Amino acid sequence: MTNLPFSCCYRTRTSLVRGLTWYSLSDISIGWRLLMGLLIFNCVGECDVAAFEPDFVFPLENVTVAQGRDATFTCVVNNLGGYRVAWIKADAKAILAIHEHVITNNDRLTVTHNDFNTWTLVIRNVKMEDSGQYMCQVNTDPMKMQTARLEVVIPPDIVNEETSGDMMVPEGGSAKLVCRARGHPKPKITWRREDGRDIIARNGAHQKTKALAVEGEMLTLSKVTRSEMGAYMCIASNGVPPSVSKRMKLQVHFHPLVQVPNQLVGAPVLTDVTLICNVEASPKAINYWQRENGEMIIAGERYHLTEKENSMYAMEMVLHIRRLQTSDFGGYKCISKNSIGDTEGTIRLYEMERPKGKSQRDDEANEVAKKNDAILNENRREDGSRNQNGRLYKERGDPGLYNSCTKTKQFSLKTIITSSLAVLLLQSSSWLSIKQCRYL
């Protein structure tokens, strides 16, 4: 049986009660009276159901989903009875589905019912045009409804056609870097230096500010210096992962500069020496070494040339010379050339006396001792020949004098070994003592 309006049920029930009373008074049969009572019960039951109208158990919730994913709306209705649930795109005023049937021509939409009180609308692979207000409606009089919003978000994407690339500016000039991105919500642009150093913004002649990050689609750098050369990162984010970035390289061009840490370098012959020049240049320079007479130095067995890069524009030139020769002493030039100009630095290499070490001093002392030993041996040979001829010291004079001469010889030898200077001084006195003893 279908639902009846409450007024119809009331009139029917009243008529049946009056008829039952009349038939009772007319001695109608008991069976007929029972049949009339069943009709009254059924009518009253249907009227009671109609008195409870449909109501929503939970509010329809807003949905935010990334483009390409699925969105789901859930509508829970109690006491639906014979009424129907419909899904409507409110801002477009388009009926999407009624009960379990999809009306619109969109194969990405499906509706389901759990056979109790829950109706579900699913939108697969959502697109930006799916954004808007959605309505769950029950066809009561007046109708009942609840709405929720679908927001389709899109992760940021940098628009390369509208974004700057690598840039070259002269030192002291200005640079404008532009970065544009699309997405929903609209992405925010943040600038950072790749090396983590501050970004310098100049306002006026002497005003400048430093910051690790700068926001905005355009980054303006004025009166740029070589220290601002490097890579800048444009980062786009809108709260929808992932964030994206683009790297832009800023080149600052300037005339080469050469700095010489030590302009005067000394070294002994047969030793190794290292000459160093620090060069700054952009664009990249050609660097080489020359002698002061213009002769270019070529890497080889005795000349070793290296370059160590310290930054985008700075490097260290190193010339290592092995086993110095007399011809190596003189002036050296480190020369740097690029498309803007050239410059040079000068280093003078001079000869130093080789320092005397302990071993060398010992060698000299030993050499002097050997010479004195030779002299003493010669004296002994002369004395021996005299002894063979019968001219013995002990026969010619006092034995004490002989002993003093012997002691003098021993004392002279010991002094010679310990100090070369004392040896030279005592050598003459020892010789005199020996001569005196010889003629005693």
C-alpha positions in Angstrom: 0.0 0.0 0.0 1.1 3.5 -0.8 1.4 6.3 1.7 -1.8 8.4 2.2 -2.0 12.0 3.1 -2.7 12.5 6.8 -6.1 14.3 6.1 -7.2 11.3 3.9 -6.3 8.8 6.6 -8.2 10.9 9.2 -11.4 11.0 7.1 -11.2 7.3 6.3 -10.7 6.4 9.9 -13.6 8.6 11.0 -16.0 7.0 8.4 -15.0 3.5 9.3 -15.6 4.1 13.0 -19.0 5.6 12.3 -19.9 2.7 10.0 -18.8 0.1 12.6 -20.9 1.8 15.3 -24.0 1.9 13.0 -23.5 -1.8 12.0 -23.3 -2.7 15.6 -26.6 -1.1 16.3 -28.2 -3.0 13.4 -27.2 -6.4 14.8 -24.7 -7.1 12.0 -22.7 -10.3 12.2 -19.6 -10.5 14.2 -17.4 -11.5 11.1 -18.3 -8.3 9.3 -17.4 -6.2 12.3 -14.0 -7.9 12.5 -13.3 -7.1 8.8 -14.2 -3.5 9.4 -11.7 -3.3 12.4 -8.8 -4.6 10.3 -9.4 -1.9 7.7 -9.3 0.8 10.5 -6.0 -0.7 11.8 -4.3 -0.6 8.5 -5.3 2.9 7.7 -4.1 4.1 11.2 -0.7 2.4 10.7 -0.1 4.1 7.3 -1.1 7.5 8.7 1.4 7.0 11.6 4.2 6.3 9.1 3.4 9.4 7.0 3.7 11.5 10.2 7.5 10.8 10.4 9.2 12.7 7.5 12.7 12.1 6.1 15.6 13.8 7.9 19.4 14.0 7.4 21.5 12.2 10.1 24.9 13.9 9.2 25.7 17.1 7.3 27.2 16.7 3.9 31.0 17.3 4.2 33.2 19.4 1.9 35.8 17.5 -0.1 39.2 18.7 -1.2 41.1 16.4 -3.5 44.0 16.7 -5.9 43.4 16.6 -9.6 43.3 13.1 -11.0 42.2 11.5 -7.8 38.6 10.3 -6.7 36.1 12.4 -4.7 33.3 10.9 -2.6 30.2 12.5 -1.1 28.1 10.6 1.5 24.4 11.4 2.3 22.7 9.6 5.2 18.8 9.9 5.4 16.5 8.3 7.9 12.7 7.7 7.4 13.0 8.0 3.7 9.8 6.0 3.1 8.6 6.3 -0.4 10.6 9.4 -1.2 13.7 9.5 -3.4 17.3 10.9 -3.0 18.7 12.9 -5.9 22.2 14.3 -6.5 22.5 17.7 -8.1 25.4 20.0 -9.2 24.0 23.1 -7.6 26.0 25.8 -9.3 25.2 24.3 -12.7 21.6 23.3 -11.7 22.2 19.9 -13.3 20.6 16.6 -12.0 23.4 14.0 -11.7 21.5 11.0 -10.3 18.2 9.9 -8.8 18.3 7.2 -6.2 20.6 4.6 -7.7 20.5 5.8 -11.4 23.0 8.2 -13.0 21.1 10.7 -15.2 24.0 12.8 -16.5 26.1 11.6 -19.4 29.4 11.3 -17.4 31.0 7.9 -17.1 33.2 9.1 -14.2 30.1 9.3 -11.9 28.6 6.4 -9.9 26.0 6.3 -7.1 25.5 3.5 -4.6 23.0 2.7 -1.8 23.6 0.4 1.2 19.9 -0.7 1.3 19.4 1.2 4.5 19.9 5.0 4.8 23.2 5.8 3.1 23.6 7.1 -0.5 27.1 7.8 -2.0 28.2 9.8 -5.0 31.7 9.0 -6.4 33.5 11.1 -8.9 36.5 9.4 -10.4 39.6 11.1 -11.8 38.4 14.6 -10.9 39.1 17.5 -13.1 39.1 21.3 -12.4 35.6 21.6 -14.0 34.2 19.2 -11.3 34.8 21.8 -8.7 31.7 23.5 -7.2 28.6 22.9 -5.0 27.0 19.5 -4.8 23.5 18.9 -3.3 21.9 15.8 -1.7 18.1 16.4 -2.1 15.0 14.5 -0.9 11.7 15.2 -2.9 9.5 16.1 0.1 7.1 19.0 0.0 8.8 21.4 0.6 12.0 19.6 -0.5 14.8 18.9 1.9 18.5 19.2 1.0 22.0 19.7 2.2 25.1 21.0 0.2 28.9 20.6 0.3 31.7 21.9 -1.9 34.2 20.0 -4.0 37.6 21.8 -4.3 40.0 20.3 -6.8 43.6 21.3 -6.1 46.5 21.2 -8.4 50.2 21.0 -7.4 52.4 23.9 -8.6 54.1 23.7 -12.0 56.6 26.3 -13.2 55.8 27.9 -16.6 59.1 27.7 -18.4 58.0 29.9 -21.3 57.4 32.8 -18.8 60.4 32.1 -16.5 63.9 33.4 -16.8 66.9 31.3 -17.7 70.6 31.8 -17.0 71.7 35.4 -17.2 74.9 37.4 -17.7 75.4 41.0 -16.5 78.5 43.2 -16.2 79.7 44.0 -12.7 77.8 47.1 -11.4 74.8 46.4 -13.7 71.3 45.1 -12.8 69.5 41.8 -13.2 65.8 40.9 -13.2 64.9 37.3 -12.6 61.3 36.2 -13.3 59.6 33.0 -12.2 55.9 32.2 -13.0 54.0 29.1 -11.9 50.5 27.7 -12.2 48.4 25.5 -9.9 45.4 25.7 -7.6 45.5 27.5 -5.2 47.8 30.0 -6.9 51.4 29.1 -6.0 53.6 31.3 -3.9 57.1 32.1 -5.3 60.2 32.1 -3.0 63.8 32.9 -4.1 66.9 31.5 -2.4 70.6 31.2 -3.3 71.8 27.7 -3.9 74.9 28.2 -1.8 72.8 29.4 1.2 74.2 32.9 1.2 72.1 36.1 1.6 70.3 37.7 -1.2 71.2 41.4 -1.3 68.6 44.0 -2.3 69.7 47.6 -2.8 67.3 50.5 -2.4 69.0 53.7 -3.4 72.7 54.6 -3.4 73.7 53.3 0.1 70.7 51.3 1.3 70.8 47.6 1.1 69.0 44.7 2.8 70.1 41.1 3.2 67.7 38.1 3.4 68.0 34.3 3.0 64.7 34.3 1.1 62.7 36.8 -1.0 59.1 36.3 -2.1 57.5 37.4 -5.3 57.5 36.4 -9.0 60.3 38.9 -9.8 63.7 39.2 -8.1 65.5 42.5 -8.9 69.3 42.8 -8.2 70.9 46.2 -8.8 74.6 47.2 -8.8 75.6 43.5 -8.7 79.0 42.5 -7.6 81.1 39.4 -8.2 80.1 38.1 -4.8 76.5 37.9 -6.0 77.4 35.5 -8.8 76.0 32.0 -8.5 72.9 29.9 -8.8 69.5 31.2 -7.7 66.5 28.9 -6.9 62.9 29.8 -7.8 60.6 27.7 -5.5 56.9 27.4 -6.2 54.5 26.0 -3.5 50.8 26.1 -2.7 50.3 23.6 0.0 49.7 20.8 -2.4 52.7 18.5 -2.6 55.1 18.4 -4.2 56.7 21.9 -4.4 58.8 22.5 -7.5 61.8 24.7 -8.2 64.0 26.0 -11.1 67.7 26.8 -11.0 68.9 30.0 -12.7 72.6 30.8 -12.9 73.7 34.5 -12.7 77.1 35.3 -14.3 78.8 38.6 -13.5 81.5 39.7 -15.9 84.6 41.7 -14.9 88.2 42.4 -15.7 90.7 39.8 -14.4 92.4 40.5 -11.1 95.7 38.9 -10.0 96.9 38.9 -6.3 100.4 37.7 -5.3 100.7 36.5 -1.7 104.6 36.5 -1.8 106.3 38.7 -4.3 109.8 37.8 -3.1 110.7 34.2 -2.7 114.1 32.7 -1.8 115.5 29.2 -2.0 118.9 27.4 -2.2 120.0 25.6 -5.4 119.1 22.0 -5.8 115.9 22.5 -3.7 112.2 22.7 -4.7 110.2 25.9 -4.6 106.5 26.8 -5.1 105.2 30.1 -6.6 101.5 31.1 -6.1 99.2 33.6 -7.7 95.5 34.2 -6.9 93.3 35.1 -9.9 89.7 36.4 -10.1 88.1 36.6 -13.6 84.7 36.2 -15.3 84.1 34.9 -17.9 86.7 32.2 -17.3 90.2 33.3 -18.1 93.3 31.7 -19.7 96.1 31.6 -17.2 99.8 30.9 -17.8 103.3 31.6 -16.5 106.3 33.5 -18.1 109.8 34.3 -17.3 110.6 38.0 -17.1 112.3 37.8 -20.5 108.9 36.7 -22.1 109.7 33.0 -22.2 106.6 30.9 -21.5 107.0 28.1 -19.0 105.9 24.7 -20.2 105.0 21.9 -17.8 107.7 19.2 -17.8 110.1 17.2 -15.6 111.2 20.2 -13.6 108.1 22.5 -13.9 104.8 21.4 -12.5 101.8 23.7 -13.2 98.4 23.4 -11.4 95.2 25.4 -11.0 92.8 25.1 -8.0 89.3 26.5 -8.4 88.0 28.2 -5.2 84.7 29.6 -6.6 82.9 30.4 -9.8 85.3 33.2 -10.5 88.4 32.7 -8.3 91.3 30.2 -8.7 94.8 29.6 -7.5 97.7 29.3 -10.0 100.6 27.2 -8.7 104.1 26.8 -10.3 106.3 24.2 -8.6 110.0 24.1 -9.7 112.1 21.0 -8.8 115.8 20.9 -8.2 116.5 24.6 -8.6 119.4 25.6 -10.8 121.2 28.9 -11.0 119.5 29.7 -14.3 116.1 29.5 -12.5 116.6 32.6 -10.4 115.0 35.8 -11.6 111.6 37.2 -12.3 108.4 35.2 -13.0 105.0 36.5 -14.3 101.5 34.9 -13.7 99.3 36.2 -16.5 95.4 36.0 -16.8 93.4 36.9 -19.9 89.7 36.8 -20.7 87.4 38.5 -23.2 87.3 41.7 -21.2 91.0 42.2 -20.6 94.2 40.9 -19.1 96.5 41.5 -16.1 99.6 40.0 -14.5 101.5 39.6 -11.3 105.2 39.4 -10.7 107.3 37.2 -8.4 111.1 37.5 -7.9 112.9 34.3 -7.1 116.4 34.7 -5.5 119.1 32.4 -4.4 119.6 31.7 -0.7 122.7 30.1 1.0 122.1 26.6 2.0 121.9 26.4 5.8 124.6 24.3 7.6 123.3 21.4 9.4 124.9 19.4 12.3 126.2 16.7 9.9 127.9 19.3 7.8 129.6 20.9 10.9 130.7 17.4 12.0 132.2 16.7 8.6 134.2 19.9 8.7 135.5 19.1 12.2 136.4 15.6 11.1 138.3 17.0 8.1 140.3 19.3 10.3 141.1 16.5 12.7 142.3 14.3 9.9 144.7 17.1 8.7 146.1 17.4 12.2 146.5 13.7 12.6 148.5 13.7 9.4 150.8 16.4 10.8 151.3 14.4 14.0 152.1 11.3 12.1 154.6 13.1 10.1 156.3 14.4 13.3 156.3 10.8 14.6 158.1 9.6 11.5 160.7 12.3 11.8 161.2 11.5 15.5 161.5 7.8 14.6 164.3 8.5 12.1 166.1 10.5 14.8 165.7 7.6 17.2 167.3 5.2 14.7 170.2 7.6 14.4 170.7 7.5 18.2 169.2 10.9 18.8 166.6 10.0 21.5 164.8 12.7 23.4 165.5 11.0 26.8 169.2 10.9 26.0 169.3 14.5 24.9 167.6 16.2 27.7 165.5 16.1 30.9 162.8 13.4 30.9 160.3 15.8 32.3 160.7 18.0 29.3 159.9 15.0 27.1 156.8 14.2 29.1 155.6 17.8 28.9 156.0 17.7 25.1 154.0 14.5 25.0 151.2 16.0 27.1 151.3 19.1 24.8 150.7 16.8 21.8 147.8 15.0 23.5 146.2 18.2 24.6 146.4 19.7 21.1 144.7 16.7 19.5 141.8 16.7 21.9 141.2 20.4 21.4 141.2 20.0 17.6 138.5 17.4 17.7 136.1 19.4 19.9 136.2 22.7 18.2 137.4 23.6 14.7 138.0 27.2 15.6 140.1 26.2 18.7 142.0 23.7 16.5 143.0 26.5 14.1 144.2 28.7 17.0 146.0 25.9 18.9 147.5 24.4 15.8 150.2 27.0 15.6 151.0 26.8 19.4 151.2 23.0 19.3 153.5 23.1 16.3 155.8 25.5 18.2 155.8 23.2 21.2 156.6 20.2 19.0 159.4 22.2 17.3 160.8 23.2 20.7 160.8 19.6 21.9 162.4 18.5 18.6 165.5 20.6 19.3 165.8 19.8 23.0 
